[in-house]
Amino acid sequence: MADATLEQARSFHDGVHVLDGHFDLLMDVEIQRGYGRKKLIETEYLPRFQTGGVHSVVAAVFVEDAFVPEMALRKALNQVSALHAEVAESSDHLVIAKNGHDLLAARQEGKVSFVLSLEGAEPLYNDLSMLRIFYELGVRMMGLTWSRRNFAADGSFFAPVREGRKGGLTDFGVALIEEAERLGVLIDVSHLNDEGFWDVIEVSRKPIIASHSNCRSLVSTMRNLTDEQITAIAEKGGLIGLNAFSMFTANSGAEATLERLIDHVDHMKKLVGSKHIGIGLDLCDDLTKYIPLDRIAKTTEMPFDVVKGHASIPLITRELMIRGYKDEEIEDILGKNYLRVYQEVWK
């Protein structure tokens, strides 16, 4: 559909379920509520979701380095509490989804649903029982690491750093996967190093995901996945979420654009087909008011989002249309694949 328009793409969203599999929303919400703000999601974010035709968002619980390890649990609980407060204040518009029915029901009611996810196991420290607490609070996804070492495993850095010997999963990491699968918490391998990744492939018995990672064969960073890793995730029935962060979209010196981002979709489709691709845009431009993105990424270049907010997601749909993707393939990528994996893993 070489002449696809943005309006056609936006209209397509009305007939499918659009889900962003990774968004660091809660850091901003918790901080702003600390300043006395209320209904922040309804006033600041909901209009963007509605403009972009977004029905569901995975709200990541991300704890900055400065709070690890002593304050990790406190910060995580504060972020989870902030989302619960926002949903209570804006119950006509927002809902926390704990199962597949919640996701579908929210869309039918015209509400935006949120799935809680831990971005790194730091809030658990080395206490397996804490996972059950977060589960009861609504957490249904968990990344084992952010880009640092914790009690579960080693993280993958954005760019090479001087470090000692890398490790895979610890004994706690193995037990954590087993407990997560027992409860019905989806394991996310984005930010995990290669050694830990292959341990997860061996230990896990259910589908796993990489919620916000691209193709390492196109952009050489450890945060992206090798072709072998992409294939291994697909063979487990999981998926890879497309990441819009510029340094994962194009190599240093090349222009990071939406078109280069969709090149990663093309590559993954050739490897494993459209049934194992989603979006996990990891939109971070809003966080620059708190943390310079170059410090997060540990790079000398200032990264940026190649998709400018959730209101711009129809641009992804239009580009897929232009490249000749079938309607059912686009529907899978925009959210249906996530719904399938959730149904397989969640209780």
N, C-alpha and C positions, 0 to 999 in steps of 0.2 A: 504494500500500500504506500507507494512512493509519495503520494500527495496527501498523506494523513495530516489532519489538522489537530491543533491542541484541543479544540472543542470536541472533536471525535474521541480523542484519548480520554478527556475528562468524562464524557458520557459513558465510555466503556466501564469506568469505575463504578457507575451506579448499578451495574448488573453483576459485579463480582465482589469478592471480599478482599480488600486491600489491607495488608498487614506489614508494618515496619518491624522487623525482628530485633532491632537494637537501637535504643535512643537514651542518652544520658540525661533524661528529663529531671530526675529527682534531685540531683545536686542543686540545680537552680531553684526548684520548688522549695526544698528545705531551707535554703539560705534566705530566699525572699520571705517565706513565712516567718523566719526569725526576725525579720525587719517589721513584721506586723501585717504583711500582705495576706489576703484571703482570696479564694476563687482565682488563683493565678492561672491555673490551667484553662479555666473557662474563659477568662478575659484575654490571655496572651497566646495560648496554644490552640484552643479549640477552633478559632477562625481559620487557622492555617490548615488544621486537619480537614476541616469541612471544605475549604477551597481546593485542597489536593485530593479530595475523595478518599480519605484514609479512614478506615473503620476500626482498626486495632493497632495498638502500639505496645511493644515490649519496653517497659520502663526499667532501666538498669539501675541497680544499686551500686554506685561506684564510690570507693573510699580513697581519698588522696593519700599520697605517701606520708604526709605530715601527721596523719592520724593512725598510722600503722606502727606497731600492733596495738598499743594500749587503748586507743579510742575507736578502733575499727567497729566493734560491736555497737557501741553507742551511736556512731554516725550512721551505720546501716539501719538501726532501729528508728532513728530520727527520720530518715528518708522514707522508710516504709510507713511510719506514722503520718508523715506529711501527705502521702498519697491517699491514705485512708481518710484524712481530714478533708482533703480536696474533694474526694468523691462524695463524702457526706454533705458538704456544702453545695455541691453541684449535681445532686442525684438525678436531676432531670436530663443531664447531658453525659454523665460519666459513670463508669462501672468498673470494678476490678473483676476480671474473669479468672475463675479457678478451674474451669473445665470447658470442653468444646461447646456445650450447650450455652454457657454464659456468653461466649463469643458470638454465636449465631443469634441468640436472643437480643443481645445489645444492638446488633445491626438492624434487626427488624424493628426495634423500638426507636431507632434513630439516635442511639447513643454511641459514644466512642468507648471502646473497652481497652483496659490495660492489663498486661500480663507482667507480674513482678519477676525480676531476674537478678540474681547475685552476680556481679561482675568480679569474680574472684572469691575464694573461700576465706579470705582474711577475717570477716566477721565471726566465723566459727572458731577461729584460733585452732585448737586441736581437740575440740569437744564435739564429738559426733552428735550428741543429743541436741545441740543447737539447731541442727538442720530441721528437726521436727518442729521446733518453735517457729522458724521462718516459714515452713510449710503451712502451719496453721494460720499464719498471717497472710498467706496467699502466694508465696513464692512457688513458682512452677518451673523455673529454669535456673541453671547455675553454671557459670563459667568457673572452672577449677582455679584459674589464675588470671590476674591481669599481667602486665609485663614486668613481673618481679617474682621472686621466690617466696613461697609460703609453706605451711606445714603439709600441703597436699602435693605440690609439684613445683617445677621451675617454669617461669614465664618466658615468652619470646620477646626479645627487644625489638624496637622499631628499627634501629640501626645498630651496627656492630659496636660493642662496648668491651672494655677490658674486664674479664671475669675469670673465675676459676673453673673447675670441672663441672659440667652440666649434669643434672640428674633427671630421671624420669619420675614416675609416680612414687610417692612414699607409701609406707604401709597404711598411713592415715588416708592418703589419696585413694588407694584401692578400696578401703572400707567405706569411704565417702561415696564412691561410685555405686557400690553395692547397696548402700542405704538409700541413695537418691533413686535408684531404679525400683527399690522396694516401695518407696513412698509414691513414686510417680513424678519425679522431678527430672526434667530433660537436661542432659549433660551437653555443655557447650565448650568446644575446644578452641575457639578463638582466643588468642593471647597465650596459648600453651606452646611450649617448645616442642621440637620435633621428637625428642626422646619420650616426652610425656604423651604426645599424640599417639604414638604407636603402642604405648602401654594401654591407653584408653581403648584403642581398637581391640586389643587382646582381652581386656578385662570386661568391657561392657557387653551386655546381652540384648540391649534394646537400641533403637536408632539413636544416633547422636547428630549434633549439628555443629557447624562453625557459623555462628550467627552474623558475623561481620568480618569476613575475610575474602580476598580476591585471589587471583592466580599468580603464583610465583614465577611461572614460565614467562609471563608478560611483564611483571614488575618484581624485581629481585629484592624482596625483603622477607625476613623470617615471619613477619605477621601475615603474609600471604601463604597459600597452600601449594604444595607441589602437585603435579598431575597424579602421582601415586596416592597422595592423601585425599584428593578430591574423589578419586575412584573408590578408595576405601570407605569414605563416608557414604557414598552412593550404594555400595554393596551392603551396607548396614541398614539401608532404607532411609538415610538421613538427607540433609540438604546443606547447601552453602549459601549464606546471605551476602548479597552484593554490598560492598562498602564504598561509600562516596568520599572518603577522606583522600585528598589529592595524592599523598605520598604512596598510597596503595593502588592508585589508579594509573599513574604514569611514572616512568623512571625519572630520576633527577635530570634536569635539563630539557625534558620533553614537556609539552603543554598538557596539563591535566584537564580534560574536558568530559562532558557527558558522553560524547562519542567514544572516547577511550574507555570510559567505564563500561559501556555496553559491549566493547570488545571482549571484556572478561566474560560476559554472558555467552557470547558466541563461542568462546573457547571451552567453557564448561559444558555447553550444549553438545559440542562435538565429542567431548570426553564421555559424558554420562547421560545426556538427554535433559530435557527441560523439567522432568519430574523431580530433579534434585537441586533446583535453583530457587532462591527466594531473594528478598531484599532485607538488608540489615544496615541501613545507611550510615549509622554512627555519626549523625549530624552534630558537629561540635562548634560551629562558629559562634553560637550563643554563649559558649563557655569562656570565650576570650575575656569577658569582663571579670573573670575570676582567676584564670590561669592562662598565660600565653601558650598557645598550642605548640610552639616550637620547644617549650620546656617539657610538655607532656610527651612529645614525640622524640625528645632528645636529639634534635636535628638543628642544623644551622639555617635551614630554610623554613619559612613560615607556611605550614600546611593550611588548607582551606577545604571547604565542602564544594565539590563540583556540582552537587544538586543543592540549590539555594533554598533550603527549607522544605517542609512537607507540602507547602502549597505548590511546589514545583515538581512533585512526583509524576503528574501527567506527562511531563517531558520524557520520562523514562518509557512510559507506555507508548507515546508517539514514536520514539526512536525504534522501539521493538516492532511497531507496525510498519514503519518505513523499511525496516530490514527484512520484512516478510514473515515474521513470526505469526503462526496461526492463533486465532482467538483463544483456543484452549491452552496453548502454550503460555500465552501472556497471562491468562487467568491463574495458571499454576504458579508462575513466577511471582505474581503480585500478592499471593496469599494462600492459595489453595493447597500448595505443598506444605506450608506450615500447619494448616489445619489437619492435614493427613497425619503428619508426624505427631502433633499434639494428641490426636485421638489414639495413636498407638502407644504412647508413653504415659499419658496422664491416667490416673485412676478414675 
